[in-house]
């Protein structure tokens, strides 16, 4: 700015005094160098026009040496009415034109006044900058200067180029748009001291090279005041409001036309590193989030938010979930998550990662039909620390500050109805632990959790420990929830020491369940990659004294009364489909219950293992057998040893031409005999499915 001042004073003071006294003055020079300026094609003219007045004109083909603007060309400064009074010189109606480097092409009227102490005041009526036009007032006092401007129609991309000597945007970061407003700045020479602006943003677009941070058709306002010095650090304070348009920061998308934003901030901008350290901010994202605190923004680095301390006054889940959360869950089962309620609390970020969170949840509701989960009336306190912060604080704060507790009034999980419950726990880093036994009500029973511990969640080293007891739950209610046929009876049992370690689920003991008035025990359970696309399972299953009436009355297969025991050993599945096993289901030798089997069950069983289903059906429909609804039997049994998609079939004992599947008793006696010892597994499954879905009834 000092060199610019020299140009103006040449016209007003150097030429003014001598010209008035000596008559017309004309100076031409091919090149002139002074005060750091290099002027080519200089022409200066001055002449008196009346008493104490005159005219002065300064033209230059090219001017170099102006750091703030760059070279000038076709520079013209004309004052047809130069006035001199003692040591004061003024030009009430002058004209400035030419190409003024980064300030663009100018053609504007101006007024100038140099006071007796050497100070200079300038006013430009139609000064142009960055494609816009407006009024510019400049005051020069020795090396010090002040500028105030009111502009309209500003091209934001061009404005960024003008501001580049003081504010440099990150490489490959583009901006465009139109703005209007007021600007103010002070400085000494070419050094900027303070700068401020009150901008109305008509439209703003911006984007980084990768397209992961972008904005489109933004509108709002910006108020900012900054102080500069010889370093690259600029203290700044201001306010940003956005009332329309959209912004994207991978993967979050915000529509400010729906939820406007107001941000008050104060801090230091480092123009060399494109970082802004906000010592304070207050954010109002209308009907979504109200927060305050401090933060560091890194516009050029790999981590946009390397550090922050945020107090959340209010986070409204109804609008916050679609804005802030759903984008991160788009490829998960929670992609349709919705909810309501309010979250308040504090969050800290360091090195781009969260290190502490203390959150209060109030009247939260959560629903995701895709993930089949919902909660109502969720509330409580969550205290979370990363491992380093937890270790550093141990012994220095009350242990209660490490405790968390969540409670809810009702919920659903995969169709299971959950009753009211409270969950006390601690969580640090990727670790989670329930601190007290918990009863989770499920339908008319529940799950009594003794131990639930998770370590290194979400990593290859994830470990889970789970011990629980299933309190009796109606199987009919479970069947409806899972869309199964409606079985009768209750489910109860024990889940002993379930562990997930290195991607493998195991049990410390047997998984025991009481169902259909009998018992089922799972032994040697091993489940690999349970959350993978193709989990593999190995187990052996024991069945003891199931009530067949409770099992079969649900299906169209037909009624069978009696008890059933058996086993499935060395069961191997891939993607939950059986690959191999050795199974035998049979009437217990000591069973003294009533043994009856319906006509329909006889007909369906006779089709298994290559039996003569058609012949049995014909016999039942003809003769005196058609008068019997059911028949007595002595024993029922069927075995299958599966390997390579083939079942080696058997029954309760050998029979002429095969094996007994049903060995009759009393009169009339009905036997069901299987004749094929090798049956394709897929064929057998298809037959069983068809029997259960069939609506044909043998009469």
PETASUL-V679667 format. One record per pair of residues at least 6 apart in sequence whose C-alpha atoms are under 6 Angstrom apart, sorted by the first residue. I is the first residue (numbers start at 1). J is the second residue. D is the distance in Angstrom with one decimal. If there is no record, write none. Layout:
# PETASUL-V679667
{{I,J,D} {I,J,D}}
This chain:
# PETASUL-V679667
{{1,189,4.8} {1,190,4.9} {2,143,5.9} {2,189,4.4} {19,25,5.8} {19,46,5.7} {19,47,5.5} {20,48,5.1} {23,47,5.7} {24,46,5.7} {24,47,4.1} {25,45,5.5} {25,46,5.0} {26,44,5.7} {26,45,4.4} {27,43,5.7} {27,44,5.0} {28,42,5.6} {28,43,4.5} {29,41,6.0} {29,42,5.1} {30,40,5.5} {30,41,4.7} {31,39,5.5} {31,40,4.5} {32,38,5.8} {32,39,5.1} {36,65,5.9} {37,64,5.8} {37,65,4.8} {38,63,5.8} {38,64,5.1} {39,62,5.9} {39,63,4.6} {40,61,5.7} {40,62,5.1} {41,60,5.2} {41,61,4.9} {42,59,5.9} {42,60,4.5} {43,58,5.8} {43,59,5.1} {44,57,5.7} {44,58,4.6} {45,56,5.6} {45,57,5.2} {46,55,5.5} {46,56,4.2} {47,54,5.5} {47,55,5.4} {48,54,3.9} {52,83,6.0} {52,84,5.6} {53,82,5.3} {53,83,4.5} {54,81,5.7} {54,82,4.9} {55,79,5.6} {55,80,4.4} {55,81,5.4} {55,82,5.3} {56,79,5.3} {57,77,5.6} {57,78,4.4} {58,76,5.8} {58,77,5.1} {59,75,5.6} {59,76,4.4} {60,74,5.9} {60,75,5.1} {61,73,5.4} {61,74,4.7} {62,72,5.5} {62,73,4.3} {63,71,5.6} {63,72,4.9} {64,71,4.7} {69,101,5.1} {69,102,4.9} {70,101,5.0} {71,101,5.3} {72,99,5.7} {72,100,4.6} {72,101,5.2} {73,99,5.2} {74,98,4.8} {75,98,4.5} {76,96,5.8} {76,97,5.2} {77,95,6.0} {77,96,4.8} {78,94,5.6} {78,95,5.2} {79,94,4.3} {82,91,4.9} {83,89,5.7} {83,90,5.2} {87,116,4.7} {88,114,5.6} {88,115,4.8} {88,116,5.0} {89,113,5.8} {89,114,5.1} {90,112,5.4} {90,113,4.0} {90,114,6.0} {91,111,5.5} {91,112,4.9} {92,111,4.5} {93,110,5.9} {93,111,5.3} {94,109,5.5} {94,110,5.0} {94,111,5.9} {95,108,5.7} {95,109,4.4} {95,110,5.6} {96,107,5.6} {96,108,5.4} {97,106,4.7} {97,107,4.2} {98,105,5.6} {98,106,5.3} {99,105,4.2} {102,162,5.5} {103,129,5.1} {104,129,5.9} {106,128,5.8} {108,126,5.0} {108,127,5.8} {109,124,5.9} {109,125,5.6} {110,123,5.3} {110,124,4.3} {111,122,5.7} {111,123,5.1} {112,121,5.6} {112,122,4.5} {113,120,5.7} {113,121,5.2} {114,120,4.4} {119,140,5.5} {119,141,4.5} {120,139,5.7} {120,140,4.9} {121,138,5.7} {121,139,4.5} {122,137,5.6} {122,138,4.9} {123,136,5.7} {123,137,4.4} {124,135,5.6} {124,136,5.0} {125,135,4.8} {126,133,5.7} {126,134,5.0} {126,135,5.5} {127,133,5.5} {127,134,5.4} {127,135,5.9} {130,154,5.6} {130,155,5.3} {130,158,4.7} {130,159,4.9} {131,154,5.4} {131,155,5.4} {132,152,5.4} {132,153,4.4} {132,154,4.2} {133,151,5.4} {133,152,5.7} {134,150,5.4} {134,151,4.2} {135,149,5.5} {135,150,5.3} {136,148,5.7} {136,149,4.3} {137,147,5.6} {137,148,5.1} {138,146,5.6} {138,147,4.4} {139,145,5.4} {139,146,5.0} {143,188,5.3} {143,189,5.3} {144,187,5.8} {144,188,4.3} {145,186,5.6} {145,187,5.4} {146,185,5.8} {146,186,4.3} {147,184,5.6} {147,185,5.2} {148,183,5.6} {148,184,4.4} {149,182,5.6} {149,183,5.0} {150,181,5.7} {150,182,4.3} {151,180,5.6} {151,181,5.4} {152,180,4.2} {153,179,5.9} {153,180,5.8} {154,178,5.3} {154,179,5.0} {154,180,5.9} {155,177,5.9} {155,178,5.0} {156,176,5.3} {156,177,5.2} {156,178,5.7} {157,175,5.3} {157,176,4.7} {167,271,5.6} {168,271,6.0} {170,300,5.4} {172,209,5.3} {173,207,5.9} {173,208,4.4} {174,206,5.5} {174,207,5.5} {175,205,5.7} {175,206,4.3} {176,204,5.8} {176,205,5.1} {177,203,5.0} {177,204,4.3} {177,205,5.9} {178,202,5.5} {178,203,5.4} {179,200,5.6} {179,201,4.5} {179,202,5.3} {180,199,5.6} {180,200,5.3} {181,198,5.4} {181,199,4.3} {181,200,5.8} {182,197,5.6} {182,198,5.2} {183,196,5.7} {183,197,4.4} {184,195,5.6} {184,196,5.0} {185,194,5.3} {185,195,4.2} {186,193,5.4} {186,194,5.1} {187,193,4.5} {192,228,5.9} {193,227,5.6} {193,228,4.7} {193,229,5.9} {194,226,5.5} {194,227,4.2} {194,228,5.7} {195,225,5.7} {195,226,5.1} {196,224,5.3} {196,225,4.0} {197,223,5.6} {197,224,5.4} {198,222,5.8} {198,223,4.4} {199,221,5.4} {199,222,5.0} {200,221,4.4} {201,219,5.1} {201,220,5.1} {201,221,5.3} {202,219,5.2} {203,217,5.1} {203,218,5.2} {203,219,5.0} {204,217,5.4} {204,218,4.9} {205,215,5.2} {205,216,4.5} {205,217,5.8} {206,214,5.3} {206,215,5.1} {207,213,5.6} {207,214,4.0} {212,249,5.6} {212,250,5.0} {213,248,5.6} {213,249,4.4} {214,247,5.7} {214,248,5.1} {215,246,5.7} {215,247,4.1} {216,245,5.9} {216,246,5.5} {217,245,4.7} {218,244,5.5} {218,245,4.0} {219,242,5.7} {219,243,5.8} {219,244,5.2} {220,241,5.2} {220,242,4.3} {220,243,5.3} {221,240,5.9} {221,241,5.2} {222,239,5.7} {222,240,4.6} {223,238,5.0} {223,239,5.1} {224,237,5.6} {224,238,4.0} {225,236,5.5} {225,237,5.4} {226,235,5.5} {226,236,4.0} {227,234,5.3} {227,235,5.3} {228,234,4.8} {232,270,5.4} {232,271,5.3} {232,272,5.7} {233,269,5.6} {233,270,4.4} {234,268,5.3} {234,269,4.9} {235,267,5.6} {235,268,4.0} {236,266,5.7} {236,267,5.5} {236,268,5.7} {237,265,5.6} {237,266,4.1} {238,264,5.9} {238,265,5.5} {239,263,5.5} {239,264,4.4} {240,262,5.7} {240,263,5.1} {241,261,5.5} {241,262,4.4} {242,260,5.7} {242,261,5.2} {243,256,5.4} {243,257,5.5} {243,260,4.8} {244,256,4.6} {244,257,3.9} {245,256,5.6} {245,257,6.0} {246,254,5.5} {246,255,4.5} {246,256,6.0} {247,253,5.9} {247,254,5.3} {251,327,5.6} {252,327,5.8} {259,286,5.2} {260,285,6.0} {260,286,5.5} {261,284,5.7} {261,285,4.5} {262,283,5.9} {262,284,5.1} {263,282,5.7} {263,283,4.6} {264,281,5.4} {264,282,5.1} {265,280,5.8} {265,281,4.2} {266,278,5.4} {266,279,6.0} {266,280,5.4} {267,277,5.4} {267,278,4.0} {267,279,5.0} {268,276,5.6} {268,277,5.2} {269,275,5.9} {269,276,4.3} {274,299,5.6} {274,300,5.9} {275,297,5.6} {275,298,4.5} {276,296,5.6} {276,297,5.2} {277,296,4.4} {278,294,5.4} {278,295,5.2} {278,296,5.9} {279,294,4.9} {280,293,5.4} {280,294,4.6} {281,292,5.3} {281,293,5.4} {281,294,5.9} {282,291,5.9} {282,292,4.2} {283,290,5.6} {283,291,5.1} {283,292,6.0} {284,290,4.7} {288,315,5.8} {288,316,5.1} {288,319,5.4} {288,320,5.4} {289,314,5.7} {289,315,4.6} {290,313,5.4} {290,314,5.2} {291,311,5.5} {291,312,4.5} {291,313,5.4} {292,310,5.7} {292,311,5.3} {293,309,5.5} {293,310,4.6} {293,311,5.8} {294,308,5.6} {294,309,5.3} {295,307,5.6} {295,308,3.9} {296,307,5.3} {297,304,5.6} {297,305,5.1} {298,304,4.8} {305,352,5.7} {306,350,5.9} {306,351,4.8} {306,352,3.9} {307,349,4.9} {307,350,4.5} {307,352,6.0} {308,348,5.6} {308,349,4.8} {309,347,6.0} {309,348,4.5} {310,346,5.6} {310,347,5.2} {311,345,5.9} {311,346,4.5} {312,344,5.2} {312,345,5.1} {312,346,5.8} {313,344,5.4} {314,343,5.9} {314,344,5.2} {315,342,5.5} {315,343,5.0} {316,342,4.9} {317,339,5.8} {317,340,4.7} {317,341,5.6} {318,339,5.2} {318,340,4.4} {326,335,5.8} {329,335,5.0} {333,370,5.4} {333,371,4.6} {334,368,5.9} {334,371,5.4} {336,368,5.6} {337,367,5.7} {337,368,4.5} {338,366,5.9} {338,367,5.3} {339,365,4.9} {339,366,4.4} {339,367,6.0} {340,364,5.5} {340,365,5.1} {341,362,5.9} {341,363,5.0} {341,364,4.2} {342,362,5.3} {343,360,5.6} {343,361,4.7} {344,359,5.6} {344,360,5.2} {345,358,5.4} {345,359,4.3} {345,360,5.9} {346,357,5.7} {346,358,5.3} {347,356,5.7} {347,357,4.4} {348,354,5.7} {348,355,5.7} {348,356,5.1} {349,355,5.5} {355,385,5.6} {355,386,4.8} {356,384,5.6} {356,385,4.4} {357,383,5.9} {357,384,5.1} {358,382,5.7} {358,383,4.5} {359,381,5.7} {359,382,5.2} {360,380,5.8} {360,381,4.6} {361,379,4.7} {361,380,5.3} {362,379,4.8} {363,377,4.8} {363,378,5.6} {363,379,5.7} {364,377,5.5} {364,378,4.7} {365,375,5.4} {365,376,4.6} {366,374,5.1} {366,375,5.1} {367,373,5.9} {367,374,4.2} {372,413,5.8} {372,414,4.8} {373,412,5.4} {373,413,4.6} {374,411,5.2} {374,412,5.1} {375,410,5.9} {375,411,4.1} {376,409,5.8} {376,410,5.3} {376,411,5.8} {377,408,5.0} {377,409,5.1} {378,407,5.6} {378,408,4.2} {379,406,5.7} {379,407,5.5} {380,405,5.6} {380,406,4.5} {381,404,5.4} {381,405,5.5} {382,404,4.7} {383,402,5.8} {383,404,5.5} {384,427,5.5} {384,428,5.6} {385,428,5.0} {386,428,5.4} {386,429,4.1} {387,428,6.0} {387,429,5.1} {403,426,5.2} {404,424,5.8} {404,425,5.2} {404,426,5.6} {405,423,5.5} {405,424,4.3} {406,422,5.8} {406,423,5.2} {407,421,5.6} {407,422,4.1} {408,420,5.5} {408,421,5.8} {409,420,4.2} {410,418,5.5} {410,419,4.9} {410,420,5.2} {411,418,4.8} {412,418,5.5} {415,481,4.7} {416,481,5.9} {417,442,5.6} {417,443,5.4} {418,441,5.5} {418,442,4.8} {419,441,4.8} {421,440,5.9} {424,434,5.9} {424,435,5.8} {425,433,5.4} {425,434,4.2} {425,435,5.0} {426,432,5.9} {426,433,5.5} {430,456,4.8} {430,457,5.0} {431,454,5.4} {431,455,4.3} {431,456,5.8} {432,453,5.7} {432,454,5.0} {433,452,5.9} {433,453,4.4} {434,452,5.5} {437,449,5.6} {437,450,4.7} {438,448,5.8} {438,449,5.1} {439,447,5.8} {439,448,4.3} {440,446,5.4} {440,447,5.0} {444,473,5.6} {445,471,5.2} {445,472,5.1} {445,473,4.4} {446,471,5.0} {447,469,5.8} {447,470,4.7} {447,471,5.9} {448,468,5.4} {448,469,5.1} {449,468,4.3} {450,467,5.4} {450,468,5.4} {451,466,5.2} {451,467,4.9} {452,465,5.6} {452,466,4.7} {453,464,5.6} {453,465,5.1} {454,463,5.7} {454,464,4.5} {455,462,5.6} {455,463,5.1} {456,462,4.6} {461,502,5.7} {463,500,5.2} {463,501,4.8} {464,499,5.2} {464,500,4.7} {465,498,5.7} {465,499,4.5} {466,497,5.6} {466,498,4.9} {467,495,5.7} {467,496,5.2} {467,497,4.9} {468,495,5.1} {469,493,5.9} {469,494,4.5} {469,495,5.9} {470,492,4.9} {470,493,5.0} {470,494,5.9} {471,492,5.3} {472,490,5.8} {472,491,5.3} {472,492,4.5} {473,490,5.3} {473,491,5.1} {474,490,4.4} {475,487,6.0} {475,488,5.7} {475,489,5.5} {475,490,4.9} {475,491,5.9} {476,486,5.1} {476,487,5.1} {476,488,5.3} {479,486,5.2} {486,554,6.0} {487,554,5.7} {488,550,5.7} {489,516,5.1} {490,515,5.5} {491,514,5.4} {491,515,4.8} {492,513,5.3} {492,514,4.9} {493,512,5.1} {493,513,4.0} {493,514,5.7} {494,512,5.4} {495,511,5.3} {496,508,5.9} {496,509,5.8} {497,507,5.4} {497,508,4.9} {498,506,5.7} {498,507,4.5} {499,505,5.4} {499,506,5.3} {503,528,5.9} {503,529,5.1} {504,527,5.4} {504,528,4.4} {505,526,5.5} {505,527,4.8} {506,525,5.6} {506,526,4.9} {510,522,5.5} {510,523,4.8} {511,521,5.5} {511,522,4.8} {512,520,5.9} {512,521,4.5} {513,519,5.8} {513,520,5.2} {516,546,5.5} {516,547,5.6} {516,550,6.0} {517,546,5.8} {517,547,5.9} {518,544,5.7} {518,545,4.9} {518,546,4.2} {519,544,5.1} {520,542,5.6} {520,543,4.7} {521,541,5.6} {521,542,5.1} {522,540,5.8} {522,541,4.6} {523,539,5.9} {523,540,5.1} {524,539,5.2} {525,538,5.8} {525,539,4.4} {526,537,5.6} {526,538,5.1} {527,536,5.7} {527,537,4.3} {528,535,5.7} {528,536,5.1} {529,535,5.0} {534,575,4.2} {535,574,6.0} {535,575,5.0} {536,573,5.5} {536,574,4.7} {537,572,5.6} {537,573,5.2} {538,571,5.4} {538,572,4.7} {539,570,5.9} {539,571,5.2} {540,568,5.6} {540,569,4.3} {540,570,5.4} {540,571,5.9} {541,567,5.5} {541,568,4.9} {542,567,4.4} {543,565,4.9} {543,566,5.0} {543,567,5.7} {544,565,4.4} {545,563,5.2} {545,564,5.0} {545,565,5.1} {546,563,5.4} {546,564,5.0} {547,563,5.0} {548,560,5.9} {548,561,5.4} {548,562,5.5} {548,563,5.5} {549,560,5.6} {549,561,4.7} {552,559,5.3} {553,559,5.5} {555,692,5.8} {556,692,5.1} {557,601,5.8} {557,691,5.6} {557,692,4.9} {558,598,6.0} {558,600,5.0} {558,601,4.2} {559,597,5.9} {559,598,5.4} {560,596,5.8} {560,597,4.5} {561,595,5.3} {561,596,5.0} {562,593,5.7} {562,594,5.7} {562,595,4.9} {563,587,6.0} {564,586,5.6} {564,587,4.9} {565,585,5.8} {565,586,5.5} {565,588,5.8} {566,584,5.4} {566,585,4.2} {566,586,5.8} {567,583,5.6} {567,584,5.6} {568,582,5.6} {568,583,4.2} {569,581,5.9} {569,582,5.2} {570,581,5.2} {571,580,5.8} {571,581,4.3} {572,578,5.9} {572,579,5.5} {572,580,5.3} {573,579,5.3} {580,642,4.8} {580,643,5.0} {581,641,5.8} {581,642,5.2} {582,641,4.3} {583,639,5.4} {583,640,5.3} {584,638,5.8} {584,639,4.1} {585,637,5.5} {585,638,5.6} {586,636,5.5} {586,637,4.0} {587,635,5.5} {587,636,5.5} {595,632,5.7} {595,633,5.7} {596,631,5.4} {596,632,4.6} {597,630,5.3} {597,631,5.3} {598,629,6.0} {598,630,4.0} {599,630,5.6} {600,698,5.5} {603,613,5.8} {603,617,5.7} {606,612,5.9} {606,613,4.7} {606,672,5.5} {607,613,4.5} {609,674,4.7} {609,676,5.1} {610,674,5.7} {610,675,5.4} {610,676,5.2} {611,673,5.9} {611,674,4.6} {611,675,5.7} {620,626,5.2} {632,665,5.5} {633,663,5.9} {633,664,4.0} {633,665,4.6} {634,663,5.6} {634,664,5.3} {634,665,5.1} {635,663,5.4} {636,661,5.7} {636,662,4.6} {637,651,5.1} {637,652,4.7} {637,661,5.3} {638,650,5.7} {638,651,4.3} {638,661,5.7} {639,649,5.6} {639,650,4.9} {639,651,5.8} {640,647,5.3} {640,648,5.4} {640,649,4.8} {641,647,5.3} {641,648,5.1} {645,681,5.1} {646,679,5.8} {646,680,4.6} {646,681,5.2} {647,678,5.6} {647,679,5.2} {647,681,5.7} {648,677,5.5} {648,678,4.8} {649,677,4.7} {649,678,6.0} {651,659,5.3} {651,660,5.1} {651,661,4.9} {652,660,5.6} {653,659,5.8} {653,660,5.7} {658,674,5.5} {658,675,4.4} {659,673,5.4} {659,674,5.3} {660,673,4.6} {661,672,5.4} {661,673,5.6} {662,671,5.5} {662,672,4.8} {663,671,5.0} {664,670,4.9} {664,671,5.0}}
